[in-house]
Amino acid sequence: VAQTAENISTQISNVIEEVGQEHISSIITDNAANMRASWQLLHNKYPDLISNGCVAHAGNLILSDAFKKPFFSCRLDECKWISKIIKASYYLNNLYSETLEKLKLGGFEHGGPLEIPTPTRWYSQFSCIETILKNKLVFVSMKNIEELAQRMVGDDYAKFIGFIDNPLFWSELSDIVHELNPIKSFILKMEADTSTIADIYLEISKLLNIEFNNIYIYMN
């Protein structure tokens, strides 16, 4: 079925009639143009019905816009490459896990599984970068293992070491995590089962009071 405003409003209307109009005061959809157009069609039929866009989806769209900018997308591509090359190799994935466990025995608390972004979950793009940054010590420890150079294919070893030994790479990842973390936190709070309407206004007010120092530079 085509996702037109008419079809969407018809399907929602069918549910309203099935449940009972008196039991529904509001609906929430994502913020796509066809969804917003369906709101007006529903309002024409149910004048008292309140239609809202999903606030968590709006937060995801903010991150999506950020990662369309060259600075963010380049850093993301680099982090995805590191995560994928480790996860794609049994040896590298096992070496990563063993190195992480050894560091944890020594008191390292920040590391964890690597993440690869999931389409339409744009905060997972943030998480991909965040997990690389949190596991910096794991990668630094891995590069000192002699067998690593023999196990990595082609130019992958030189590329991998190039990222790990580059202070600017880590500095820029740190900037991204610092600047975008409030937006990720906002999304997760809005997606929580315990989130209320009051939380929306509270969390948005917090975002408005945050000084995003570097994001304006990177977004331009």
N, C-alpha and C positions, 0 to 999 in steps of 0.2 A: 504494500500500500504506500503510495506516494506521501511523503511527509509534508503535505501542504497545510496551511492554516485551517482550511475547511475540514480536512480529514482529521486533524488533531483535535479541533474543537468538537467534532462529531463523536470521536471516541471518548473524550472527557465527559461530554454531555451524557453519553450512554451510561457511564459509571455513576454520574450524579443522579440520574433517574433511577438507577438500580439501587443505590444506597438510600436515596431520598434527599431531595433538595434541602429539607429542613435540617439535615445532619451535616451539611457541608457549608462552611462560611468562606473558605479560602482554598486556593490551589497554588502549588509551586511547580514551576518547570525550569528548564535551563534558560539561558538568555539569548538563544538563537532567534533570528528575525521571524522565522515561521511560528515559533512559540509565542512571541510577543504579539504577532498578528492574530493568533488564535484567542488571545485574551479579550480583544475587542469583540470578537464574534460571540464569545461566551458571555461577556457583559451585556450584550444586546439581548440575550435570552434570559440571563440571570442578573438583573441590575444590582443586586446586593452582594454578588460574588466578588471577592477580592482576589486578584491575580498578582502573584509575585514571582520575580526571578530568583533562582537559587543563589544565595550569597556565596556559598562555597564555590560554585561554578564561576562566579564573578572573580573571586580570588584566584582561581586557576587560570582565568583569562589574563589576569595581570601578569602572572608568571610566564604565561605563553608569550605575551608581547615582549617581555624582558628577554626571553631566550631567542627571539627573532633578531635581536641586535647582534652585530658581528662580534663584539667583545664577549658577550655571554655565550653565543653559539659556538665560538671557537674553543672556549674553555670547556664547554660541555662536550664537544666532539673529542677533545683530548682525554677527558675523564671516561667517556664511553669506551674509547679505544683501550685504555688501561684495564677497565673492568671486563671488557669482552675477551681480551687476549688472555687474561688470567682464567676466566671462567671456561674458555673454550679448550684449554689444555688440562688434561688430567694431572700432569706433573706440576704445572704452575699453580693450579687450584689447590692441590695437595700441599705444595710448598708454602703457599700463602697461609693456609689453615694451620699448618705446623708452626710457622713463624709467629703467627698471631697467638697461638696457645702458649708458646714459650715466653712471649712477652707478657702475657697475662699472669703467668706464674711469677714473674718478676714485679708485678704490681701495675702493669699497663691496663688501663680501664676504658680507653676511648675507642678501641677498635671493634670491628664487627664485620658482618657479611657485606660484600660489595653489591651495589644495586645498578641495574640497567633500566633506563627510563621506560615507562609504559605509555603507549599512545593514549591521549586524552586525559592522563593523570599528570598534569604538568608539574605538580610539586615533586613528582618522582624524578624530574630533571634536576631539581634542586638537591634531592636526596642522593643522586648519583655523584654530584660534586662534593656534597657534604661527607659521604662515606670515604671518598678518596682522601680528603683532607684529614679526617679523623684517623685514618690508617697510614699516615705519613711515615711513622716510625716502623711500621711493618715493611713498607716498600724500601726504606733506607736499609733495613736489616737484610732484606732479600738480595739487594744488589751486591752485597759483600760475599755472597755464596758463589764460589768459582764455577760450579756446574751450570749456573743460570745462563751464562753466555753460550754454552754448548747446546742448551735445550731450546733456546728461542730461535725462531726461524728467520733467515735473511737479515734484514736491517732492523728487525724488531728489538733486538737487544740494545743497539745504539739509540734507537728512538726512546725506548723505555728509560734508559739511564739518562738521556737528555732531559726528560721531564723530571725525574727524581732529583737530579743534581742542580736543577734550575731554581734558585731562590725566588725569582720573579713569578714562576709558575705557582708556587705555594702561596706567595703573597697575594696574588690575584684571586686564587681560590678562597683565601681567607676573607678578602674584601667582599666577594660574592655572597658567601655564607652569612657574613655579618649584616650585609645590606638587605638580603632577601629572607632571612630567617623570620622576621616579624610577619611577613606575608604567609609563609608556610604555616606558622603557628596559628595564624588567623583561619586559614583553610581547615586545618585539623580540628580546631575548636568548633567551627561552623558545621563540620561533618559529624560531630559527636552526637550520639543518641540523646545526650542530656542537654543539648543546646536549646536555648529558649529565644524568643523574640527579643527580650531584654538584652541578651548576650550580644545580639547583632549590633545594637547601638553602642554598647559598651566597648566592644572590640574594634569597631570602626573608629570610635573616638580615640582609642589608643593609637591606631595607625596614623590618624591625622596629626597626632602630637609627636610622632617620631621624626627626627631629622635624618633623612636619607642622604648622607653627605656625599657619597661617591656615585650613587646610582644615577644621578643626573648627568654626571660626566660620562659614565659608561653607556648610557642610553642614547647619547648624541653622536 
